[in-house]
Amino acid sequence: MTFPDAEIDTSVATFAEEQQIPGIAVGIVQAGQLTRVTTVGLADIEGARKVGPDTAFRIASMTKNMTALAILALRDRGLLALDAPLGEYLPQFASVPAATSDSPPVSLRHLLTHTAGFVTDDPWGDRVLGMTPAELDALIATGKLFARPPGLAFEYSNLGYALLGRVLTNVSGEPYQAFIRRTILEPLGMTRTTFDAPDAARGDYAWGYRLDEGNWSRERIEPDGEVGAMGGLATTVPDYARYIAFLLGAWPARDDPDSGPVRRASVREMVLWHAPPFPNEPVNGQVTPPSAYGYGLMSTADRDLGRRVHHSGGLPGYGSHVLLMPERGWGVMAFGNRTYAQMSRLTLRVAELLHGAAAKPAPVPPSAMLDRAIGAIVAAYASGRIADAAQFFAVNFLLDMPARLRDIELASLKQRLGEGHLEKIEPVHALGGRFTLVCQRGRLQATIILAPGPEAGIQKLTLVAED
C-alpha cells in the first residue's frame, strides 16, 4: 500500500508537541516486515541527541504479553497447566491464606487475565522492578495479597505477572529472563532487546524524563530484578518489529508448518476474551467499542478497523503502546520518553490513517460447502419451491419450519421484491455467513448456518426483505 507519509509525520510531530514528549519512535509492520519508521525529538535532552531508528526505549507493560507467551510455551510442552493451583509451581504461595474460605485457589489463568483478586498496583509496581528474590518471597509470606476473591472481576495486577515470572523460573529451571531470551528473543533475532536497562543505557538509549513546573528532569533507571516479567523490557523499533511480525504471522489459521518459537494457535489464544468484557462507557459522547483482556493483550471489536489487539506500557520516564490488526496483517508501535505518555492515542491515529489510505481487502471466498448451499437457496427462491434445495438440508430444517410454510414465505418475498440474482456472499466462517440477492424492487438479505458433520446441511436460514 502507499503510505500517507505526510499525514503520519505530521501526526507524530503534533502529538509530541501537544503531549510535551521529548522524543518518540513509531514503527509500522506490514506483511511481516518493518515498512516504516518515524522518529521525532530527543533521546537525550542534556546532550541534544536525537531519537534515531535504533534508539532503545523501555516498553514497560508491553512486556506482559511476552511473559504470557513464555507461559504458554511451557504449557505447550506439557510442563504446566493453566488451571492448576499456583502453589503447584510456586510452593510459597500454597501457604498464603485464601481471600475467603470458599475462594477457589489462584491459578495461572487468573494471573494471566488479571482476575486473581489482587489490587491494581501500577504506581507501586513501577518502582519495584529491581526487587530481589528474597524480597518477593517476603512479600508472599505476608499473606496480605487479596483485594477480593479470585475469579470475580478484572483488576490489573503487576504482582500477578511478577508471580508468573517466578513460575517461569521454577518450571524452566533457569531465570525467567534467560528462558525468555532463549525461547523468544534469540529465535526471532531480537539482539537489542533486554531486561537489563542499565546495560542498554550504555548505547543508543532514550533517557526517561518527567516534567515538573516547566522543568525537565531524568527519572532514575529502575534496575532489572525479580519482578521484571511484568514490565522490564527495553527494546528498539527494529527489534520489536520482529516480534510484531511473529505475532501477526499466527493469522490466519492454516495448515502450513508451524515453525515459530511458540505455536501459532497459542498466539491466537492470547487474544481471546478470557477476562470479562469492559463496560461500554461513553467517551466524549461516543460509546467505546467492546474490549476485554486476554493473556497479556487486550482485544477490541472496532467497527471501523476490525479486531484490534493492543497493550500499553508506562514507567517513570516512558510510555509505549502496540496495536495489531490481525485480519489486515498490520502492526503499529509507538515509544515515548516521558512518564506515562499516553501513546495509545498515537498508535490509533496512525492505524486510522493506514486504514483510510488502504484499498479494501479482497473478500474472503466462501467454502465450497457454503457456496453450494447458497446456490441451492437462490435456485429455490427463483422456483418458489424450497424442496428444490432439499438435498442440502440438515435433519432439523423442515422439522423446524415445514416446506409448505417455507414456500409461503418464498411466495410472499417474491411478490414484494420480484425476481432476483445473487449479488454477494459474506462468509463469517466455513459453515455460515450472509448473502444478498438484488431484486427488481429491493434486496433480499439472508443469513445461513450449516450443521456440523460430513454433509454440512443447512440447519438455519433467515430471509429478510429490504425495499
C-alpha positions as CSV (number, residue, x, y, z in Angstrom):
1,M,0.0,0.0,0.0
2,T,1.0,3.6,-0.4
3,F,1.7,5.2,3.0
4,P,0.1,8.5,3.9
5,D,3.7,9.7,4.8
6,A,3.0,13.3,5.3
7,E,0.0,12.7,7.5
8,I,1.9,10.2,9.6
9,D,4.8,12.5,10.1
10,T,2.5,15.4,10.9
11,S,0.6,13.3,13.4
12,V,3.7,12.1,15.2
13,A,5.2,15.6,15.4
14,T,1.9,17.2,16.5
15,F,1.4,14.5,19.2
16,A,4.9,15.1,20.5
17,E,4.3,18.8,20.8
18,E,0.8,18.6,22.3
19,Q,1.8,16.0,24.8
20,Q,5.2,17.5,25.5
21,I,7.1,14.3,24.9
22,P,10.9,14.8,24.4
23,G,11.3,12.0,21.9
24,I,9.1,9.5,20.0
25,A,9.8,6.5,17.8
26,V,7.0,4.9,15.7
27,G,7.2,1.8,13.6
28,I,4.8,0.2,11.2
29,V,4.9,-3.5,10.4
30,Q,3.1,-5.0,7.3
31,A,3.3,-8.3,5.6
32,G,6.0,-9.5,8.1
33,Q,8.3,-6.5,7.6
34,L,9.1,-3.3,9.2
35,T,8.0,-0.9,6.5
36,R,8.3,2.5,8.0
37,V,9.9,4.2,11.0
38,T,9.2,7.8,12.1
39,T,11.2,9.5,14.8
40,V,11.0,13.0,16.3
41,G,12.6,14.8,19.2
42,L,15.4,14.0,21.6
43,A,16.6,10.8,23.3
44,D,18.9,12.9,25.5
45,I,17.8,16.5,26.3
46,E,21.0,17.4,28.0
47,G,23.2,16.1,25.2
48,A,20.8,17.2,22.4
49,R,21.0,13.7,21.0
50,K,18.1,12.9,18.7
51,V,15.9,9.8,18.6
52,G,17.0,7.5,15.8
53,P,15.6,4.4,14.2
54,D,17.7,2.2,16.5
55,T,17.2,4.1,19.8
56,A,16.2,1.8,22.7
57,F,13.2,2.6,24.9
58,R,11.7,0.9,27.9
59,I,8.3,-0.6,26.9
60,A,7.1,-1.4,30.4
61,S,3.9,-3.5,30.5
62,M,4.2,-4.4,26.8
63,T,6.5,-7.0,28.4
64,K,3.4,-8.8,29.8
65,N,2.4,-10.4,26.5
66,M,5.9,-11.9,26.1
67,T,5.7,-13.2,29.6
68,A,2.3,-14.7,28.8
69,L,3.7,-16.3,25.6
70,A,6.5,-17.9,27.6
71,I,4.0,-19.4,30.0
72,L,2.1,-20.8,27.0
73,A,5.3,-22.2,25.6
74,L,5.8,-24.2,28.8
75,R,2.1,-25.3,28.7
76,D,2.5,-26.5,25.1
77,R,5.4,-28.7,26.3
78,G,3.2,-30.2,29.0
79,L,5.2,-28.7,31.8
80,L,2.3,-26.8,33.4
81,A,-1.4,-26.4,33.3
82,L,-3.1,-23.0,33.3
83,D,-5.9,-24.1,35.7
84,A,-3.7,-25.8,38.2
85,P,-3.3,-24.1,41.6
86,L,-0.4,-21.6,41.6
87,G,1.0,-23.4,44.6
88,E,2.0,-26.3,42.4
89,Y,4.6,-24.2,40.7
90,L,5.3,-21.6,43.4
91,P,5.4,-23.6,46.7
92,Q,5.5,-20.5,48.9
93,F,2.1,-19.5,47.6
94,A,0.5,-22.7,48.9
95,S,0.6,-21.3,52.5
96,V,-1.0,-17.9,51.5
97,P,-4.4,-17.7,53.2
98,A,-7.3,-17.6,50.7
99,A,-9.3,-14.4,50.4
100,T,-12.3,-16.2,51.8
101,S,-12.9,-19.8,53.0
102,D,-14.9,-20.5,49.9
103,S,-12.5,-18.9,47.4
104,P,-11.1,-21.1,44.6
105,P,-7.3,-21.4,44.5
106,V,-5.4,-18.9,42.4
107,S,-4.5,-20.4,39.1
108,L,-2.1,-19.3,36.3
109,R,-5.1,-18.4,34.2
110,H,-6.2,-16.0,37.0
111,L,-2.8,-14.3,36.9
112,L,-2.7,-14.1,33.1
113,T,-6.1,-12.4,32.9
114,H,-5.7,-10.2,36.0
115,T,-8.6,-11.9,37.8
116,A,-6.6,-13.3,40.8
117,G,-8.2,-10.8,43.1
118,F,-5.1,-8.7,43.7
119,V,-5.3,-4.9,43.9
120,T,-4.3,-2.6,41.0
121,D,-0.7,-1.7,41.6
122,D,0.7,0.4,38.8
123,P,2.4,3.1,40.9
124,W,3.9,0.6,43.3
125,G,4.9,-2.0,40.7
126,D,6.7,0.6,38.5
127,R,9.1,1.4,41.3
128,V,10.0,-2.2,42.4
129,L,11.3,-3.7,39.2
130,G,14.6,-4.3,41.0
131,M,13.0,-6.4,43.8
132,T,15.3,-9.3,44.9
133,P,14.1,-12.9,45.1
134,A,14.2,-12.7,48.9
135,E,12.0,-9.5,48.9
136,L,9.4,-11.2,46.7
137,D,9.5,-14.2,49.0
138,A,8.9,-11.9,52.0
139,L,6.0,-10.2,50.2
140,I,4.3,-13.6,49.5
141,A,5.0,-14.7,53.1
142,T,2.9,-11.8,54.5
143,G,-0.2,-13.4,53.0
144,K,-1.8,-9.9,52.7
145,L,-2.3,-10.0,48.9
146,F,-6.0,-10.1,48.1
147,A,-8.4,-7.2,47.5
148,R,-11.2,-9.7,46.6
149,P,-11.6,-13.4,45.9
150,P,-10.2,-14.8,42.7
151,G,-12.3,-15.1,39.6
152,L,-14.8,-12.3,40.3
153,A,-13.5,-9.4,38.3
154,F,-10.7,-7.9,36.3
155,E,-8.3,-5.8,38.2
156,Y,-4.9,-5.0,36.6
157,S,-2.1,-6.5,38.6
158,N,1.6,-6.2,38.1
159,L,2.1,-8.5,41.1
160,G,0.3,-11.2,39.2
161,Y,2.8,-11.1,36.3
162,A,5.7,-10.9,38.7
163,L,4.5,-14.2,40.1
164,L,4.3,-15.6,36.6
165,G,7.9,-14.7,36.2
166,R,8.7,-16.8,39.3
167,V,6.7,-19.6,37.8
168,L,8.8,-19.4,34.6
169,T,11.9,-19.6,36.7
170,N,10.8,-22.5,38.8
171,V,9.4,-24.6,35.9
172,S,12.1,-23.9,33.3
173,G,14.9,-24.3,35.8
174,E,16.6,-21.0,34.7
175,P,15.9,-17.4,35.4
176,Y,12.8,-16.2,33.5
177,Q,15.0,-13.6,31.7
178,A,17.2,-16.4,30.4
179,F,14.2,-18.5,29.4
180,I,12.5,-15.7,27.5
181,R,15.8,-14.8,25.8
182,R,16.4,-18.4,24.7
183,T,12.7,-19.2,23.8
184,I,11.6,-16.0,22.1
185,L,14.3,-13.3,21.7
186,E,17.1,-15.3,20.2
187,P,15.0,-17.3,17.8
188,L,13.5,-14.0,16.5
189,G,16.8,-12.3,16.3
190,M,16.0,-9.6,18.8
191,T,19.5,-8.9,19.8
192,R,18.9,-5.4,21.2
193,T,16.0,-6.4,23.5
194,T,16.9,-6.9,27.1
195,F,15.6,-6.8,30.7
196,D,18.9,-5.1,31.7
197,A,18.0,-1.4,31.1
198,P,21.2,-0.1,32.8
199,D,23.2,-2.1,30.2
200,A,21.0,-0.8,27.4
201,A,21.6,2.8,28.6
202,R,25.3,2.4,27.6
203,G,24.3,2.5,23.9
204,D,21.8,4.4,21.8
205,Y,19.2,4.8,24.6
206,A,16.3,7.2,25.2
207,W,16.6,8.6,28.7
208,G,13.3,8.8,30.6
209,Y,12.1,12.2,31.6
210,R,9.4,13.9,33.7
211,L,8.2,17.5,33.5
212,D,7.5,19.4,36.7
213,E,6.6,23.1,36.7
214,G,8.1,23.5,33.3
215,N,11.4,21.8,34.2
216,W,12.6,18.5,32.7
217,S,14.4,16.0,34.9
218,R,15.6,12.5,34.3
219,E,13.8,9.7,36.0
220,R,16.0,7.1,37.7
221,I,16.6,3.9,35.7
222,E,14.8,1.1,37.5
223,P,17.1,-1.9,37.5
224,D,16.4,-5.4,36.4
225,G,15.1,-7.7,39.2
226,E,12.7,-10.4,40.3
227,V,9.5,-8.8,39.0
228,G,10.6,-7.5,35.6
229,A,8.4,-10.1,33.9
230,M,5.6,-7.6,34.5
231,G,7.3,-4.7,32.7
232,G,11.1,-4.7,32.5
233,L,12.0,-5.0,28.8
234,A,13.9,-2.4,26.8
235,T,13.9,-2.7,23.0
236,T,14.2,-0.8,19.7
237,V,11.7,-0.4,16.8
238,P,13.5,-2.8,14.5
239,D,13.8,-5.5,17.2
240,Y,10.2,-5.2,18.3
241,A,9.1,-5.2,14.7
242,R,10.4,-8.8,14.6
243,Y,8.2,-9.7,17.5
244,I,5.1,-8.0,16.0
245,A,5.7,-9.8,12.7
246,F,5.8,-13.1,14.6
247,L,2.6,-12.4,16.4
248,L,0.8,-11.3,13.2
249,G,2.1,-14.4,11.5
250,A,-0.3,-16.5,13.6
251,W,-3.2,-15.3,11.4
252,P,-4.9,-16.8,9.5
253,A,-5.2,-20.3,11.0
254,R,-3.8,-22.6,8.3
255,D,-2.1,-26.0,7.6
256,D,1.4,-24.6,7.0
257,P,4.3,-26.0,9.1
258,D,4.4,-24.3,12.5
259,S,8.0,-23.2,12.7
260,G,7.8,-20.3,15.1
261,P,9.3,-20.2,18.6
262,V,5.8,-20.7,20.0
263,R,2.8,-22.3,18.3
264,R,0.5,-20.1,16.2
265,A,-2.5,-21.4,18.0
266,S,-1.1,-20.3,21.3
267,V,-0.5,-16.8,19.9
268,R,-4.2,-16.6,18.8
269,E,-5.2,-18.0,22.2
270,M,-3.7,-14.9,23.8
271,V,-6.2,-12.5,22.3
272,L,-9.4,-14.4,23.2
273,W,-11.7,-12.6,25.7
274,H,-10.6,-14.6,28.7
275,A,-11.4,-11.9,31.2
276,P,-14.9,-10.2,31.4
277,P,-15.6,-7.6,28.8
278,F,-15.1,-4.0,29.9
279,P,-18.3,-1.9,30.0
280,N,-19.1,0.3,27.0
281,E,-18.8,3.6,28.7
282,P,-19.4,6.9,26.7
283,V,-16.1,8.8,25.9
284,N,-16.6,12.3,24.6
285,G,-20.2,11.5,23.9
286,Q,-19.4,8.3,22.0
287,V,-19.8,4.7,23.2
288,T,-16.4,2.9,23.2
289,P,-16.2,-0.4,21.3
290,P,-16.3,-3.6,23.4
291,S,-12.9,-4.7,24.7
292,A,-11.6,-7.4,27.0
293,Y,-8.3,-8.8,28.3
294,G,-6.7,-12.0,27.0
295,Y,-3.3,-13.2,28.1
296,G,-1.1,-10.0,28.2
297,L,-3.0,-8.5,25.3
298,M,-6.3,-6.6,25.0
299,S,-8.8,-7.2,22.2
300,T,-11.2,-4.7,20.9
301,A,-14.1,-5.2,18.4
302,D,-13.6,-2.0,16.4
303,R,-16.4,-1.2,13.9
304,D,-14.1,0.6,11.5
305,L,-10.7,-1.1,11.9
306,G,-12.0,-4.6,12.6
307,R,-10.5,-6.5,15.5
308,R,-7.6,-4.7,17.0
309,V,-5.2,-6.2,19.6
310,H,-3.2,-3.9,21.8
311,H,-1.4,-3.2,25.1
312,S,0.1,-0.1,26.6
313,G,3.1,0.3,28.8
314,G,4.1,3.0,31.3
315,L,7.0,3.5,33.6
316,P,8.6,6.6,35.2
317,G,10.1,8.2,32.2
318,Y,8.3,6.2,29.5
319,G,5.1,5.5,27.7
320,S,4.5,2.9,25.0
321,H,1.8,1.2,23.0
322,V,1.5,-1.6,20.4
323,L,-1.6,-2.0,18.2
324,L,-2.1,-5.0,15.9
325,M,-4.8,-5.6,13.3
326,P,-4.5,-9.3,12.7
327,E,-7.0,-9.6,9.9
328,R,-5.0,-7.0,7.9
329,G,-1.6,-8.1,8.9
330,W,-0.7,-4.7,10.2
331,G,1.1,-3.6,13.4
332,V,1.9,-0.2,14.9
333,M,4.2,0.6,17.8
334,A,4.9,3.9,19.5
335,F,7.6,4.6,22.1
336,G,8.0,7.9,24.0
337,N,10.3,9.0,26.8
338,R,8.0,10.9,29.1
339,T,6.5,9.4,32.3
340,Y,3.3,7.6,31.4
341,A,2.9,9.2,28.0
342,Q,-0.4,8.0,26.5
343,M,1.0,6.5,23.3
344,S,-2.2,4.6,22.6
345,R,-3.7,7.8,21.2
346,L,-0.9,7.9,18.6
347,T,-1.0,4.3,17.5
348,L,-4.7,4.5,17.0
349,R,-4.3,7.7,14.9
350,V,-1.7,6.0,12.8
351,A,-3.8,2.9,12.4
352,E,-6.7,5.1,11.2
353,L,-4.5,6.8,8.7
354,L,-3.3,3.4,7.3
355,H,-6.9,2.2,7.2
356,G,-8.1,5.2,5.3
357,A,-5.3,5.0,2.7
358,A,-5.5,1.3,2.1
359,A,-7.5,-0.5,-0.5
360,K,-10.3,-2.6,0.9
361,P,-9.1,-6.2,1.5
362,A,-10.2,-8.7,-1.1
363,P,-13.4,-10.5,0.0
364,V,-12.8,-13.9,1.5
365,P,-14.3,-16.6,-0.8
366,P,-16.9,-18.9,0.7
367,S,-16.1,-22.5,1.3
368,A,-17.3,-25.0,-1.3
369,M,-20.0,-26.3,1.1
370,L,-21.3,-22.8,1.8
371,D,-21.3,-21.8,-1.8
372,R,-23.3,-24.9,-2.9
373,A,-25.9,-24.4,-0.1
374,I,-26.4,-20.7,-1.0
375,G,-26.7,-21.6,-4.7
376,A,-29.4,-24.0,-3.8
377,I,-31.4,-21.4,-1.8
378,V,-31.0,-18.9,-4.7
379,A,-32.5,-21.5,-7.1
380,A,-35.3,-22.3,-4.6
381,Y,-36.2,-18.5,-4.5
382,A,-36.3,-18.5,-8.2
383,S,-38.6,-21.5,-8.4
384,G,-40.6,-20.7,-5.3
385,R,-40.2,-24.3,-4.1
386,I,-38.0,-24.9,-1.0
387,A,-38.0,-28.6,-1.8
388,D,-35.7,-27.8,-4.8
389,A,-32.9,-27.4,-2.3
390,A,-33.9,-30.4,-0.2
391,Q,-30.6,-32.3,-0.8
392,F,-28.8,-29.5,1.1
393,F,-31.0,-29.6,4.3
394,A,-29.9,-30.8,7.7
395,V,-32.2,-33.1,9.5
396,N,-33.8,-30.3,11.5
397,F,-34.5,-27.8,8.7
398,L,-38.0,-28.9,7.6
399,L,-38.9,-30.1,11.1
400,D,-38.4,-26.6,12.4
401,M,-40.5,-25.0,9.5
402,P,-42.4,-27.3,7.2
403,A,-41.9,-27.0,3.4
404,R,-45.4,-25.6,3.0
405,L,-44.7,-22.7,5.3
406,R,-41.3,-22.1,3.6
407,D,-43.0,-22.0,0.2
408,I,-45.5,-19.4,1.5
409,E,-42.5,-17.3,2.8
410,L,-40.8,-17.5,-0.6
411,A,-44.0,-16.5,-2.4
412,S,-44.5,-13.5,-0.1
413,L,-41.0,-12.3,-0.6
414,K,-41.1,-12.7,-4.4
415,Q,-44.4,-10.8,-4.5
416,R,-42.9,-8.0,-2.6
417,L,-39.4,-7.9,-4.2
418,G,-39.7,-9.6,-7.6
419,E,-37.1,-11.7,-9.3
420,G,-33.5,-11.5,-8.0
421,H,-30.0,-12.5,-8.6
422,L,-27.1,-13.2,-6.2
423,E,-25.1,-10.0,-5.5
424,K,-22.6,-11.1,-2.9
425,I,-21.7,-13.7,-0.3
426,E,-20.1,-12.6,3.0
427,P,-18.8,-15.7,4.9
428,V,-18.4,-15.5,8.6
429,H,-16.6,-18.8,8.6
430,A,-16.7,-22.1,6.6
431,L,-20.1,-23.1,7.8
432,G,-22.0,-19.8,7.9
433,G,-22.4,-16.3,6.6
434,R,-24.6,-13.8,4.9
435,F,-25.7,-13.4,1.2
436,T,-27.6,-10.7,-0.7
437,L,-30.0,-11.0,-3.7
438,V,-30.6,-7.9,-5.8
439,C,-34.2,-8.0,-6.8
440,Q,-36.5,-5.9,-9.0
441,R,-38.0,-3.9,-6.1
442,G,-35.3,-4.2,-3.4
443,R,-32.9,-6.6,-1.8
444,L,-33.2,-9.9,0.0
445,Q,-30.8,-10.2,2.9
446,A,-30.2,-13.7,4.1
447,T,-28.2,-15.5,6.8
448,I,-27.3,-19.1,6.6
449,I,-25.8,-21.6,9.1
450,L,-24.7,-25.1,8.1
451,A,-24.8,-28.1,10.5
452,P,-21.7,-29.9,11.7
453,G,-20.9,-33.3,10.0
454,P,-19.7,-34.5,6.6
455,E,-22.8,-33.4,4.8
456,A,-22.9,-29.9,6.3
457,G,-26.6,-29.4,5.5
458,I,-28.5,-26.1,6.1
459,Q,-29.7,-26.0,9.7
460,K,-30.9,-22.4,9.8
461,L,-31.9,-19.9,7.1
462,T,-33.3,-16.4,7.7
463,L,-34.6,-14.2,4.9
464,V,-35.3,-10.5,5.3
465,A,-36.7,-8.2,2.6
466,E,-35.4,-4.7,2.2
467,D,-37.5,-2.4,-0.1
